[in-house]
Amino acid sequence: MNFWETLWSIVVFFLFLSYLILLFQIIGDLFRDHTQKGWVKAIWIFFLLVAPIITALVYLIVRGGGMAQRAAEAAKAAQRDAETYIREVARPLSPAEQISAAKNLLDEGTITAEEYATLKAKALA
């Protein structure tokens, strides 16, 4: 294999990889878009399988402007969901909940009475 064949192989591999990334972006955008009906999505998928390069170019021309907007909205929604989950999990316990948890640990024998008293005093402070 000479230099030009190797270079051509690298270019073809790069273009194929770029196409695959574009294809997954288009499919992700199709399923992310809730304004499109299911049959419209099915037609896009069908044509992506039958005439992939032409369909990808047409999709980018027709719907490319909204792809970034839909991706940004999906990222914001994921961020909101993550923040909500973190707030739910990491919320501070009320003093009553802290004392109740300490009492359960005392009843299970995990902590001693002195440790329970320390935790109770800390919760009430």
C-alpha positions in Angstrom: 0.0 0.0 0.0 1.5 3.3 -1.0 1.2 6.7 0.6 -1.8 7.8 -1.6 -3.8 4.7 -0.9 -3.2 5.1 2.8 -4.2 8.8 2.7 -7.3 7.9 0.7 -8.2 5.2 3.3 -7.9 7.7 6.1 -10.1 10.2 4.2 -12.8 7.6 3.5 -12.8 6.4 7.1 -13.1 10.0 8.3 -16.0 10.7 6.0 -17.7 7.4 7.0 -17.3 8.2 10.7 -18.6 11.8 10.1 -21.7 10.3 8.3 -22.4 7.9 11.2 -22.2 10.8 13.7 -24.6 12.8 11.5 -26.9 9.9 11.2 -27.1 9.4 15.0 -27.7 13.1 15.4 -30.5 13.1 13.0 -32.1 10.0 14.5 -31.8 11.5 18.0 -33.3 14.8 16.8 -36.2 12.9 15.2 -37.1 11.1 18.5 -36.5 14.3 20.5 -38.9 16.3 18.4 -42.4 16.0 19.9 -44.1 18.2 17.3 -43.7 15.6 14.6 -46.2 12.8 14.1 -45.0 9.2 14.3 -45.6 8.5 10.6 -43.5 11.5 9.6 -40.7 10.1 11.8 -41.1 6.7 10.2 -40.9 8.2 6.7 -37.6 10.0 7.6 -36.2 6.8 9.0 -37.3 4.9 5.9 -35.6 7.3 3.6 -32.5 7.4 5.8 -32.2 3.7 5.2 -33.0 3.8 1.5 -31.1 6.9 0.4 -29.0 7.8 3.4 -26.8 10.6 2.1 -29.4 12.5 0.1 -31.9 12.2 3.0 -29.4 13.4 5.5 -28.6 16.4 3.4 -32.3 17.2 2.9 -33.0 16.8 6.6 -30.2 19.2 7.4 -31.5 21.7 4.9 -35.2 21.4 6.0 -34.9 20.9 9.7 -31.3 21.7 10.6 -32.1 25.1 12.1 -34.2 23.5 14.9 -31.8 20.7 15.7 -29.6 22.9 17.9 -32.6 24.4 19.6 -34.1 20.9 20.4 -30.7 19.7 21.6 -30.4 22.7 23.9 -33.9 22.2 25.3 -33.1 18.5 26.0 -29.9 19.5 27.7 -31.7 22.0 29.9 -34.4 19.5 30.8 -31.8 16.9 31.7 -30.0 19.6 33.9 -33.3 20.5 35.6 -34.0 16.8 36.3 -30.6 16.3 37.7 -30.8 19.3 39.9 -34.3 18.2 41.2 -33.0 14.8 42.0 -30.0 16.2 43.8 -32.2 18.5 45.8 -34.5 15.6 46.8 -31.6 13.3 47.8 -29.4 15.9 49.5 -32.0 17.9 51.4 -31.2 18.5 55.0 -33.1 16.5 57.5 -35.3 18.3 60.0 -34.3 18.0 63.7 -37.1 15.6 64.3 -35.9 13.4 61.4 -32.4 13.5 62.6 -33.5 12.4 66.1 -35.7 9.7 64.7 -32.8 8.3 62.6 -30.5 8.4 65.6 -33.1 6.6 67.7 -33.4 3.9 65.1 -29.6 3.5 65.1 -29.7 3.2 68.9 -32.5 0.7 68.8 -30.6 -1.4 66.3 -27.5 -1.3 68.6 -25.4 0.5 66.0 -24.6 3.4 68.3 -24.4 3.7 72.0 -26.6 5.8 74.3 -23.8 8.5 74.6 -23.6 8.8 70.8 -27.4 9.0 70.7 -27.3 11.8 73.2 -24.6 13.6 71.2 -26.6 13.3 68.0 -29.8 14.5 69.7 -28.0 17.5 71.2 -26.5 18.4 67.8 -29.9 18.1 66.1 -31.6 20.3 68.7 -28.8 22.9 68.5 
